[in-house]
Amino acid sequence: MDAEALKEMCGSEYPAAVLQNGVRMPLSLETRFTRSYSSVDDKTGFWVSRFMDGSASMTADELRRHWSHWTSEERVDFCQSCVWLHKQADYSEMLRCVMHHGAPDQWSAVAVNVASDLPREEAFDFLLDALGAIGSGICSNIIQGIAITKHPEAEATLRDRLRIIWANPKLWDDDDFLNWVASDATCCIQYLIELGAPPADFEEQARRLSEHHCEGNRDSCRRWLSQYYSFHPSQN
């Protein structure tokens, strides 16, 4: 992204501060690959990949050499920012490196990129392996990635995943912010329907999620699924 486009998106003070929706946010943290910004009251945040303005760079050869020496946090930082390298000829090789040598949080960070940039069979195999390795862990990005591949086995895979999520004893736990297991269930239903599955197949599950103990989950369910279902006001 050129300098003018960045100034238009982030405001004239970038990189010292950004302006979003009328809120000025000074730089709060700069890492190797990311700049993070937060408002004075810490209620609003924004982040910018340093690959956007060229203040950071990476090639597949460099990534292979340095990956094993990075901390987990540095690897996640790269994975969350690397989408801005998608025009590089070796970008696909970087994604393959992450999928071969990464861990669940890193796979999750690049799942949508893998689905969008690698050949469908290869992407699906990577994401299916990641889903299996994650086990009962949080996997909404992997779910989304699998759906994006539109692989012939994507629907069956997500139906199986929904069954696993639904059997998780933590599904109905309350939370001050969001029950991530229940969030995965909502995500699974959303992408199953987008893949062409009949909404009626998940109507009872969607209703129960819309009445979840956690307010964040109730709101999330209505936001993502209300176009398919008519939800009654929750009594929680």
N, C-alpha and C positions, 0 to 999 in steps of 0.2 A: 504494500500500500504506500503511495507516495505521500510526501509531507503535507501537501494541501488537503488530501483526503483525510489524513489523520487529524489535522487541525479542525476540519469540518466536523468530524465525528467526536473528537475529544475536547475541543475548545482551544483557544489561542495560547493557553498556558502550558499545554502538554510539552514535555513530560513532567513538569513540576506539579501540575494539578490537572484535573479534568472537570468538565462541566457537563452534567447530564440532567436533563429535565429541570433545568434551572438551579440545580444543586451543585455547588462547588465542592470538590473533594481533593484535598492535597494528597501527594504521594505518601503512603504509609509504610510500604515495604517494597524493596526491589530485590529480586532473586536473579539467578543466572538467565532465566527465560521469561520472567513475568514481572510486571509492575502492578502493584495493588494500591487502590485508592479507597479512602473512607471519609465520610462527612465528619464534621466536628462532633456531632452527637452520636457517631458510630451506628446510626440507624440505616445508612445507605452506603453501599459499597460498589466497586467497579474494578475490573482487572483488564489488563492489556497484555497480550503476548508480545514479547520483544522481537519475535520473528516478523511482526507486522511492520516495524520501522527499520529493520535491519540492524538494530543494536545487538542482536544475537544471531548466530548462524550455526548451521549443523549440516554435515553430510553423512551419508550412510557409513562410510569408512570411519569417520570420527566417532560416530555413535557406537559402532562395534568395538572400537578401541577403548572408549571411556566408560561404557555402560557398567562394567563390573566394578569400577572404582567409585561410582556414584553411590550416595546414600539412597534409601528408599524415597525420601522426600524429594531429592533431586530428580529421580526417575519419574515420579508423578508430576513434578513441575514441568519436565520436558513433555510428557504425554499429554498434559492438559493444554499445552501451548503449540504443539507441533502441527496442528491443522493448517497453520499459515505457511507451512512448507509444501503444501500439496501441489504446487506448480513445479517443484523440482523434479527432475527426471528420476532421482533415486529415492523419492518419498516412499514408494511402495516397499523398497528394501528396508527403510527405517521401520515401517509398520511390521514387517516380517521379523525384524530383530526384536522388537518389543514382544511380539506374540511368542517367539521361541524362547526368550530369556527373561521375560517379565514375571510379574506376580499378579494376583487378582485385582488389586487396586489400579495397577497400570493397564491391564487388559481392559478394565472397565472404562478407563479414561480415553482409550483409542477405539473402542468397540464400533462406534458409528463411523469413524474414519476407515476402519478395516472393511466394514460392510460397503462403504461408498467407493473405495479406491482399489480394492483387490478384486480379482476375478471371483465370480459368485461361488463356485465350488470351494475354492481355497478359503474365501472369507467365512463361509458357512462352517467348514471343518475347524478352522481356528476358533470360532465363537462357540461351537458345540463342545469342543474340548475345554474351553474356558468355563463354560457353564457347568460341566461335569466336575472340574477341579474346584470350583467355588462351593459346590455341595449345596448346603442350605443357606449359604451367605447371601448378602444383598447383591442383586444382579439386574437392576432395571436397565442400565445401559447395554448390558449384554442382550437382554430381551429385545430392546429396541433395535440393536444391530442385527440380530437374527431376522427380525421382521423386515428390515430394510433390504436384506438379500433377496427376499421373495423366492427363496429356495423351495423346491417341491416338498421338502420335509419340514419347512419352517412351522407350519400350523400344528402338525403333530408334535413337534418339539415343544412348542409353547403350551399346548394343552397338557402335556406331561408335566411341564414346569408348574403350571397352575395347580395341578393336583398335589405336587410336592409342597408348594407354598401353603395350600389350603390345609394341609395336615400339620403344619408347623404350630406347636403349642404357643408360640409368641405372637401369633397372628392378631389376637384380640387384646393385647396389652395396651393400656393407655400410655400416653407420652405427652410431655409438655409441648413438643413441637410436631413430630411425625413418627408413627410406627413404620419403620422401613420395610418390614415384612408385608404389612398390609399395602404399603405403597407399591411394592413389587406385584402384588395381586392385581391392583388397579391397572398397573402398567401392562400386565399380561393380557387382561381382558381388552384393554384399548387396542393393543396391537393384533390380537387375534381377530377382532372385528375388522380392523383395517386390512388384514390379510384375506378377508372374505367370509369368516365364520359368522353364522347367524347370531345376532345379539340375544335372541331368545335362549340360546344355549347357556348363557351366563347371567340371566336375569335375576335369579335368586341370589347368586353371589354378589352381584352389583348392588342389590338392595341392601344386603347385610353390610357391605362396605360403606354404603351411604349412611348407615346408622352406627358406625364404629364409635367406640368410646372416645377416641382421640379426635378433637375438633379439626386438626390439620388434615387428618385422613378423610373426614366427612367432606371438607371443602375440596380436597383434591379429587375425590371420587366424583363429586358433582361437576367440577370443572372439566374433567376429561371424559366423563361418560354421559353427561346429561343430554347430549345430542342423540343418544341411543335409547335412553330410559327416562321415564317420568318418576322423579323421586319426590316422596312426601317429606315435609319438614321433619327433621329428627327430633326425638323426645329427649335426647341426651343433654 
